[in-house]
Amino acid sequence: MITGTTKLLGVIGDPIEHSLSPVMHNAALNKLNMDYVYLPFPITSANLEQAIAGFAAMGVMGFSVTIPHKEAIIPLLSEISPIAYTIGAVNTVIRQGNQWIGTNTDVEGFIAPLKTTYHRDWSQTKAVILGNGGAARAVVAGCMKLEMAEIHVVGRNVDKLRAFSHSWENTPFPGRFQWHEWDKLPQLLPDTRLLVNTTPIGMYPKMNESPLSEQEIGYLPDGAIAYDLIYIPKPTKFLHKAEARGIIAIDGLEMLVQQGAAALKIWLQREDIPIHEMRQALQHHLGF
């Protein structure tokens, strides 16, 4: 029940109609019996500054940030966390006093299923990351946080790969990974323990495509993990092929749930976030 005392949380983006965040966050808030509601706010780039000022005036407690505002919002915040600075993007904002503080929970969302489900010595792990866009930054930072032995970023455009590499030079993690062109993949895969797809290959409208062929997936060793940040379709062609080969598969729905749970911990200042209910609400909504 929404009343005059209900506190506001939300997500900003453009477009925002497709966002699944309200589904999982309101399920969690309902389970916790907290007088909060989480709403989607369609905000254009031209209106971003006015909207954030309006949120302050309305007493909004915090909000999520999605495309295209993850970078543009940074100058409008009083402070951002070291991890948000490293990634160069903010996805979670909280109101503290009269200031907006930004952070990024994508790293925590990425590593959570790895840490909780697969108890490994990550310092002995070689990771290969497909793609060098914004999502890859959170994955690279996550691999660094787990102190993986080797981190390799693979892309198709040499200039973009170089720019991606240079962009880490003034962060806490300079020079901690190597980059390669796509044709080097067959040489990298035989001892790869974690393979992550951050590219859009496999999502709508390319649902019948995979970033790797069956032959390339066959190069992976037994016990390797294939992780796809895409969550629709479930499974992606990439993960379907990996599972058929006996490779452990993780899809993007778990990262979505875990980064959302991390944001709720920040906003609500409590640790007992009902992750099961969040996951269940999304699965029911998506018909899984």
Stockholm file with secondary structure:
# STOCKHOLM 1.0

chainA/1-288         MITGTTKLLGVIGDPIEHSLSPVMHNAALNKLNMDYVYLPFPITSANLEQAIAGFAAMGVMGFSVTIPHKEAIIPLLSEISPIAYTIGAVNTVIRQGNQWIGTNTDVEGFIAPLKTTYHRDWSQTKAVILGNGGAARAVVAGCMKLEMAEIHVVGRNVDKLRAFSHSWENTPFPGRFQWHEWDKLPQLLPDTRLLVNTTPIGMYPKMNESPLSEQEIGYLPDGAIAYDLIYIPKPTKFLHKAEARGIIAIDGLEMLVQQGAAALKIWLQREDIPIHEMRQALQHHLGF
#=GR chainA/1-288 SS CCCTTCEEEEEEESSCTTCCHHHHHHHHHHHTTCSEEEEEEECCGGGHHHHHHHHHHHTCCEEEECTTCTTTTGGGSSEECHHHHHHTCCCEEEEETTEEEEECCHHHHHHHHHHHHCCCCGGGCEEEEECCSHHHHHHHHHHHHTTCSEEEEEESCHHHHHHHHHTTTTSSSTTCCEEEEGGGHHHHGGGCSEEEECSSTTSTTCTTCCSSCHHHHTTSCTTCEEEESCCSSSSCHHHHHHHHTTCEEECHHHHHHHHHHHHHHHHHTCSCCCHHHHHHHHHHHHTC
#=GC SS_cons         CCCTTCEEEEEEESSCTTCCHHHHHHHHHHHTTCSEEEEEEECCGGGHHHHHHHHHHHTCCEEEECTTCTTTTGGGSSEECHHHHHHTCCCEEEEETTEEEEECCHHHHHHHHHHHHCCCCGGGCEEEEECCSHHHHHHHHHHHHTTCSEEEEEESCHHHHHHHHHTTTTSSSTTCCEEEEGGGHHHHGGGCSEEEECSSTTSTTCTTCCSSCHHHHTTSCTTCEEEESCCSSSSCHHHHHHHHTTCEEECHHHHHHHHHHHHHHHHHTCSCCCHHHHHHHHHHHHTC
//
